[in-house]
Amino acid sequence: MRTARRLAWFIGVIGLLGAGGRAAAADAYPTRPVHLVVPFVAGGASDSIARILGAHLADRLGQPFVIDNKGGAGGTIGADTVAKAAPDGYTLLLFHIGMVYATALYKTLPFDVLDDFAPISLVGTSPSMLVVTPSLPVRTLGEFIARAKAEPGRLNYGTAGVGSSGHLAVALFQRTAGIEVAHVPYKGAGAAIAATIGGEVQFMIETLGSLVPHVKSGQLRALAMTGATRDPALPDVPTMTEAGLPGFVSVTWFGMWAPARTPPAVLDALNGALRDVLADDAARRPLAAIGVAATSTTRARFAEIIRADLATWGKLIRDAGIEAQ
């Protein structure tokens, strides 16, 4: 009996020491460089956001944030890298709303969006904009919808690919406006924008930051914003609701995740640092310059957003019969 009590005491002490060690490790976090995975090639919005935030997080947390670009399969390859990484806070993911699209777009995924990741915080939102090629003789959203209804399936739109945010925004637009248009997928947003400027396709919906220079130069004509409010970058462009399509809102959000089972103390440290960074004009200004409104949340609130969008966009994708290729 005495031997059993000694064994129980010994096991208890070891458990306490282990717990204390884990807590101490979390309190000291980070003690070495943190890898922030962007699941796309360099140069896109996610990459730009990661580089802005990474520099400011490094200043606040005292360790470098190394940006790792791991593109492919709509971001799922890079996301899978993080899902399978050690849950210690040293491999993180910067992804956008495509994280939730993927669940409905792909028949199988190597990870589960809810079970294999720990949400840290939303980091920004970006509205999109419906633009048309200047040769299309419409100047308002009402005129565009009337033309689309008069010529079902005749108007073409370009996107960055099947299942991209632009593709899904137009799918929502079609359903809301009661129109039928034809999809022309390209290999990236840049190619789709060039095709719209050149008149290969008549219109597109794409994130604000990538379109503003072309609208200001007159290469594209803006008809409406997809956000809930007008954007300071183009204050004369109405929202979809203002332009005659009540209730239409489609915003791309960006967020940061860690692998599931990352210690809560580490997640809290990252969330706190992000919220400080995103409240600072030093980070807000460069984000605004690329069309992203800095937005932070609690970990719990970000998890709620993910779950809600999984339901909303999952239904739209399934109803529209959209599958990643």
Residue pairs with C-beta under 8 A, 6 or more apart in sequence:
22 263
23 265
25 263
26 263
26 264
26 265
26 266
26 269
27 265
29 61
29 89
29 265
29 266
29 269
30 61
30 62
30 63
30 89
30 90
31 63
32 63
32 90
33 63
33 64
33 65
33 66
33 90
34 57
34 61
34 63
34 64
34 65
34 66
34 89
34 90
34 91
34 92
35 65
35 66
35 68
35 90
35 91
35 92
36 50
36 53
36 54
36 65
36 66
36 67
36 68
36 92
36 93
36 94
36 256
37 68
37 70
37 78
37 79
37 81
37 82
37 91
37 92
37 93
37 94
38 46
38 47
38 50
38 67
38 68
38 69
38 70
38 78
38 94
38 95
39 46
39 70
39 71
39 72
39 75
39 76
39 77
39 78
39 79
39 81
39 93
39 95
40 46
40 47
40 69
40 71
40 75
40 78
41 47
41 69
41 71
42 69
44 189
45 96
45 126
45 207
45 209
45 210
45 254
45 290
45 291
45 292
46 94
46 95
46 96
46 254
47 67
47 69
48 290
49 94
49 123
49 124
49 254
49 287
49 290
49 292
50 67
50 94
51 67
52 283
52 286
52 287
53 65
53 94
53 123
53 256
53 274
53 277
53 278
53 283
54 65
54 66
54 67
55 65
56 277
56 280
56 282
56 283
57 65
57 270
57 273
57 274
57 277
58 64
58 65
60 273
60 276
60 277
61 269
61 273
68 78
69 78
70 77
70 78
70 81
71 77
71 78
72 78
73 324
74 98
74 101
74 102
74 105
74 106
74 161
74 163
74 164
74 324
75 95
75 96
75 98
75 99
75 102
76 102
76 106
76 109
76 110
76 111
78 93
78 95
79 93
79 95
79 99
79 102
79 111
79 117
80 109
80 110
80 111
81 91
82 91
82 92
82 93
82 117
82 257
82 258
82 259
83 110
83 111
83 116
83 117
83 259
83 260
84 111
84 259
85 91
85 259
86 259
87 118
87 258
87 259
87 260
87 261
87 262
87 263
88 262
88 263
88 266
89 258
89 262
89 263
89 266
89 267
89 269
89 270
91 258
91 259
92 120
92 256
92 257
92 258
92 270
93 117
93 256
93 257
93 258
94 123
94 254
94 255
94 256
95 254
95 255
95 257
96 165
96 252
96 253
96 254
96 255
97 165
97 252
97 253
97 254
97 309
97 313
98 163
98 164
98 165
99 113
99 255
99 257
99 306
100 113
100 306
100 309
100 310
100 313
100 314
101 163
101 165
101 168
101 313
101 317
102 109
102 113
102 163
102 324
103 109
103 113
103 310
103 314
104 313
104 314
104 317
104 318
104 322
105 162
105 163
105 317
105 322
105 323
105 324
106 323
106 324
107 323
111 117
113 306
113 310
114 306
114 307
114 310
115 260
116 259
116 260
117 257
117 258
117 259
117 260
118 257
118 258
118 259
118 260
118 261
118 262
118 267
118 299
119 255
119 257
119 299
119 302
119 303
119 306
120 255
120 256
120 257
120 258
120 267
120 270
120 271
120 274
120 299
120 302
121 255
121 256
121 270
121 271
121 274
121 275
121 278
121 296
121 297
121 298
121 299
121 302
122 253
122 254
122 255
122 295
122 296
122 297
122 301
122 302
122 305
123 254
123 255
123 256
123 274
123 278
123 294
123 295
123 296
124 253
124 254
124 278
124 287
124 292
124 293
124 294
124 295
125 227
125 251
125 252
125 253
125 254
125 292
125 293
125 295
126 207
126 208
126 209
126 251
126 252
126 253
126 254
126 291
126 292
126 293
127 207
127 208
127 225
127 226
127 227
127 231
127 250
127 251
127 252
127 291
128 165
128 166
128 169
128 205
128 206
128 207
128 208
128 225
128 226
128 227
128 250
128 251
128 252
129 205
129 206
129 207
129 208
129 211
129 215
129 222
129 224
129 225
129 226
129 234
129 237
130 141
130 144
130 173
130 203
130 204
130 205
130 222
130 223
130 224
130 226
130 240
131 196
131 203
131 204
131 205
131 206
131 211
131 214
131 215
131 220
131 221
131 222
131 223
132 138
132 144
132 196
132 202
132 203
132 220
132 221
132 223
133 196
133 197
133 198
133 199
133 201
133 202
133 203
133 220
133 221
134 218
134 219
134 220
134 221
135 199
136 144
136 202
136 203
136 221
138 144
138 147
138 223
139 221
139 223
140 223
140 243
140 244
141 223
141 224
141 238
141 240
141 243
141 244
141 245
142 243
142 244
144 203
144 223
145 177
145 179
145 244
145 245
147 155
148 155
148 177
148 179
148 180
148 181
149 178
149 179
152 179
152 180
153 180
153 181
153 182
154 182
155 181
155 182
155 202
155 203
156 181
156 182
156 183
156 184
156 200
156 201
156 202
156 203
157 166
157 170
157 181
157 182
157 183
157 184
157 201
157 202
157 203
157 204
157 205
158 166
158 184
158 185
158 186
158 191
158 192
158 193
158 195
158 196
158 200
158 201
158 204
159 166
159 167
159 170
159 183
159 184
159 185
159 186
159 189
159 192
159 204
159 206
160 166
160 167
160 185
160 186
160 187
160 188
160 189
160 191
160 192
160 206
161 167
161 185
161 186
161 187
161 188
162 183
162 185
162 322
162 323
162 324
162 325
163 317
163 322
163 323
163 324
164 185
164 189
165 206
165 207
165 252
166 189
166 192
166 204
166 205
166 206
166 207
167 183
167 185
167 322
168 250
168 313
168 316
168 317
168 322
169 205
169 226
169 250
170 181
170 183
170 204
170 205
171 316
171 317
171 320
171 322
172 248
172 250
172 316
173 179
173 205
173 245
173 248
173 250
174 180
174 181
175 316
175 319
175 320
176 245
176 247
176 248
177 245
181 203
184 192
184 195
184 200
184 201
185 192
186 192
186 195
189 206
189 207
189 210
190 210
192 201
192 204
192 206
193 204
193 206
193 210
193 211
193 214
193 220
195 201
196 202
196 203
196 204
196 220
197 214
197 219
197 220
205 226
205 250
207 252
207 291
208 225
208 231
208 233
208 234
208 291
209 290
209 291
209 292
210 291
211 220
211 222
212 233
212 234
212 291
214 220
215 221
215 222
215 234
215 237
216 234
222 234
222 237
223 237
223 243
224 237
224 238
224 239
224 240
224 242
224 243
224 245
225 231
225 234
225 237
225 238
225 239
225 240
226 239
226 240
226 248
226 249
226 250
226 251
227 239
227 249
227 251
228 239
228 241
228 249
228 251
229 239
230 237
230 238
230 239
230 242
231 237
231 291
232 288
233 291
240 248
240 249
241 247
241 248
241 249
253 295
253 305
254 292
255 302
255 306
256 270
256 274
258 266
258 267
258 270
267 299
268 299
271 296
271 298
271 299
274 296
275 296
277 283
278 284
278 294
278 295
278 296
279 294
279 296
283 294
284 294
287 293
287 294
288 294
297 305
